[in-house]
Amino acid sequence: MQRIDFHLRGDFIELNQLLKLAGVCASGGAGKMLVAEGVVSVDGKIELRKTAKIRAGQVVMLGDAQIRVMA
């Protein structure tokens, strides 16, 4: 499993942008497509909102990549 620690610079980041900035997809548009396909989970639950606000303490999973969002 690939573990990625992402350090937040504000109160939140949109899910599609997090996927791009964490390096698990090539662009924000690609991130939106992955979310729409239902292959991204946040805190163990499938997330279908492309611009869901992700905050410190949450864990995002995509395939074998785990992104821990930190303050």
N, C-alpha and C positions, 0 to 999 in steps of 0.2 A: 504494500500500500504506500502510495506517495502522500506524505504529510507536508502541508504547506501552512506556515504561520503568516497571516496577513495582518499588518498593523494598520489600523484605521486612523485616518487623519481628521475625521469629523465625527458627527454623531452617528452617521450611518453611511452605507454605500448601497446602491441599487444592485440587485442580484446579477443582472447581465454584465454590469461593469466589473463586479468582483471577479466573475469567471475570467474576463479578459485580463484584468490586472494581475491576477494570480497565475496567469500563464496556462490555464487549462483549455482555452480556446483562442482563436486568432483575432476575434473582434467582438464588439458588443452585439452586433447583429447575429453572429454565430452563437453567442451566449443566449440570446433571445430564442433562437431556434431550439437549442438544447432544452431550455426551460419548457417551451411549448410541447416538446416531445415527451415530457414527463420523466426525464432521466436525472433530474437534479432534486436532491432532498435537502431540507434545512431542519436541523435538530431531529432527524429521523423521519420526517414527514415529507412526501412529495410536494414540491412547491411549483405551482403553475403560473404564478404572477411574475412576469418577466422583470418588473421593476420593484419587486418586494424590497422593503428596507431591511438590510442586514446590519445588525448592531454587534458591538463587542460581546463576546461570550457565546455567540452562535457558531455552529459547526455546519458547513456545507459539504455535501458529498456529490461527486460526479464520477461514476465508474469507480476506479480504484484510487481516486484522488480525494483526500480529506483536507478541507480548508478550514483552519481554526482562525476565527476573527478575534483580534486582540486590540485593546485600547492603546 
